[in-house]
Amino acid sequence: MYPALFVLCMYDIQRAPEYGAIARKIIRHIPELRFIRDAKIRIAYLSSDEEKHHGPKTVFADCRKVDPIYSPWCKYDFLITVYAPNVADFTENQIKVLLWHELLHVGLDDKTLDPKYIVNPHDIEEFRVIMDRFGVDWSEPGRDLPDILESDMSG
């Protein structure tokens, strides 16, 4: 079985259009993410009923680049999966920040003649822009955060 397809079959994963709707608003609202829309990068938004952990850390969501070899079977360039049990206590605004975080992983290396998709790593343990705005504990369950879609994100 192909690895990208195996990942989708291995967990109880389903499409999550509610996350896609939020993410599209975030992409329109945050100037640094507009390249996703402009470059027509295709992202599937998924939800898993499984918990995910990386050592002692809880994984709330992840972003994976789909290898081009799988394009005949997968029409997307990236998969963003939210692990539902791990975000069950998140507020709506925390979900927005989580999706923003995952969208920051979507990258386009356009330094070559043939641009390619990449997964951007964290610039520190988290993305600095999120830490500067919301602190290191933004993902504590039930934390009250401002709505990123109702604030000026242009700088």
Secondary structure, DSSP 8 states (H G I E B T S, - for coil): --HHHHHHHHTTEEE-HHHHHHHHHHHHH-GGGHHHHHTT--EEEEEESS--EETTEE--EEEEE--GGGTTT---SEEEEEEGGGGTT--HHHHHHHHHHHHHHEEEE-SSSS-EEEE---SSSS-HHHHHHH-TTTTSTT-----GGGS----
